[in-house]
Amino acid sequence: MNGWIDSHTHLETFCRKGECAEVLRRASEAGVERLITVGTCPGDWPVYRSLAEAWPGRVDYTAGLHPCEVGNDWEQAVRELTGFLDAGLPPVAIGETGLDRFHLPRDEAEATAALTRQREAFRVQIELAGRLDLPLVIHSRGAFWECVETIDESGFPWERVVFHCFAEGPDEVAELNRRGGWASFTGIVTYNNAENVRSALREQGAERLMVETDAPYLAPIPHRGKRNEPAYVAYTGEAAARTLDTDPEELARVSSANTRRFFGLDEF
């Protein structure tokens, strides 16, 4: 069978516990041929680059400042990101970056200030991706149209933008695709109460599909409520195949080809 690619995962939790090799072994046994571990802050970028260097053709990485990691010192963090990118194996994308309204402080003034910092850090990372000719991985929670507006204003090429963990509906994914952008789907597509997301998946279709775990979060059924890991991306892919009324093996081939093309992954 054609192997799946987990287009968005976070391995830092597993590495900290000394479990990375075992997690990668289980992923391989589950038919996951490759994965992209996504950077969120200065603390995980070196870990992920080391993994990509140690597992060429199996692990790729991105580097970015997640909106929930954007603090008062965000400008220093972005300077660190720029310096980090000047040496060593380069990432396959910038991100995840974007906007997150869900985790804002309760105090209105603090929330406004935090969102302002997020927007500024987002714009700087968009500019950095353009300068380095790298695609963008977008985190958007409660801020889809704000993210779209920010990218529109930047002039960044939409065909190099993926909204990861897509949890909006068919109208939003249609607008994203109309611009040339991509949506990547998680285990949410397996949840009984996620018909809106499955409708978005049907609207986008297989020809633009990427699948992900977002591990260790959002484990798909039958592992919902447990720690997620890259091996479980097959459950998401199989649920996507049922939603699209297509063969899982063919969907694995198509989604993996899409992921390789979007991130510019070499064949090994």
Secondary structure as the mmCIF struct_conf table of DSSP 4:
data_model
#
loop_
_struct_conf.conf_type_id
_struct_conf.id
_struct_conf.beg_label_comp_id
_struct_conf.beg_label_asym_id
_struct_conf.beg_label_seq_id
_struct_conf.end_label_comp_id
_struct_conf.end_label_asym_id
_struct_conf.end_label_seq_id
HELX_LH_PP_P HELX_LH_PP_P1 ASN A 2 GLY A 3
STRN STRN1 TRP A 4 THR A 9
HELX_RH_AL_P HELX_RH_AL_P1 GLU A 12 ARG A 16
TURN_TY1_P TURN_TY1_P1 LYS A 17 GLY A 18
HELX_RH_AL_P HELX_RH_AL_P2 CYS A 20 GLU A 29
TURN_TY1_P TURN_TY1_P2 ALA A 30 GLY A 31
STRN STRN2 VAL A 32 THR A 37
BEND BEND1 CYS A 41 CYS A 41
TURN_TY1_P TURN_TY1_P3 PRO A 42 ASP A 44
HELX_RH_AL_P HELX_RH_AL_P3 TRP A 45 ALA A 54
BEND BEND2 TRP A 55 TRP A 55
TURN_TY1_P TURN_TY1_P4 PRO A 56 ARG A 58
STRN STRN3 VAL A 59 TYR A 61
STRN STRN4 ALA A 63 ALA A 63
HELX_RH_3T_P HELX_RH_3T_P1 PRO A 67 GLU A 69
TURN_TY1_P TURN_TY1_P5 ASN A 72 ASP A 73
HELX_RH_AL_P HELX_RH_AL_P4 TRP A 74 LEU A 85
TURN_TY1_P TURN_TY1_P6 ASP A 86 ASP A 86
BEND BEND3 ALA A 87 LEU A 89
HELX_LH_PP_P HELX_LH_PP_P2 PRO A 90 PRO A 91
BEND BEND4 VAL A 92 ALA A 93
STRN STRN5 ILE A 94 ASP A 100
BEND BEND5 ARG A 101 ARG A 101
TURN_TY1_P TURN_TY1_P7 PHE A 102 HIS A 103
BEND BEND6 ARG A 106 ASP A 107
HELX_RH_AL_P HELX_RH_AL_P5 GLU A 108 LEU A 132
TURN_TY1_P TURN_TY1_P8 ASP A 133 ASP A 133
STRN STRN6 LEU A 136 ARG A 141
BEND BEND7 GLY A 142 GLY A 142
HELX_RH_AL_P HELX_RH_AL_P6 PHE A 144 SER A 154
TURN_TY1_P TURN_TY1_P9 GLY A 155 GLY A 155
HELX_RH_3T_P HELX_RH_3T_P2 TRP A 158 ARG A 160
STRN STRN7 VAL A 161 PHE A 163
BEND BEND8 HIS A 164 CYS A 165
BEND BEND9 GLU A 168 GLU A 168
HELX_RH_AL_P HELX_RH_AL_P7 PRO A 170 ARG A 179
TURN_TY1_P TURN_TY1_P10 GLY A 180 GLY A 180
STRN STRN8 TRP A 182 PHE A 185
HELX_RH_3T_P HELX_RH_3T_P3 GLY A 187 THR A 190
BEND BEND10 TYR A 191 TYR A 191
TURN_TY1_P TURN_TY1_P11 ASN A 192 ASN A 193
HELX_RH_AL_P HELX_RH_AL_P8 GLU A 195 GLN A 204
HELX_RH_3T_P HELX_RH_3T_P4 ALA A 206 ARG A 208
STRN STRN9 LEU A 209 VAL A 211
TURN_TY1_P TURN_TY1_P12 ALA A 215 PRO A 216
BEND BEND11 TYR A 217 TYR A 217
HELX_LH_PP_P HELX_LH_PP_P3 ALA A 219 PRO A 220
TURN_TY1_P TURN_TY1_P13 ILE A 221 PRO A 222
BEND BEND12 HIS A 223 HIS A 223
TURN_TY1_P TURN_TY1_P14 ARG A 224 GLY A 225
BEND BEND13 LYS A 226 LYS A 226
HELX_RH_3T_P HELX_RH_3T_P5 PRO A 230 TYR A 232
HELX_RH_AL_P HELX_RH_AL_P9 VAL A 233 LEU A 244
TURN_TY1_P TURN_TY1_P15 ASP A 245 ASP A 245
BEND BEND14 THR A 246 THR A 246
HELX_RH_AL_P HELX_RH_AL_P10 PRO A 248 PHE A 263
TURN_TY1_P TURN_TY1_P16 GLY A 264 GLY A 264
HELX_LH_PP_P HELX_LH_PP_P4 LEU A 265 GLU A 267
#
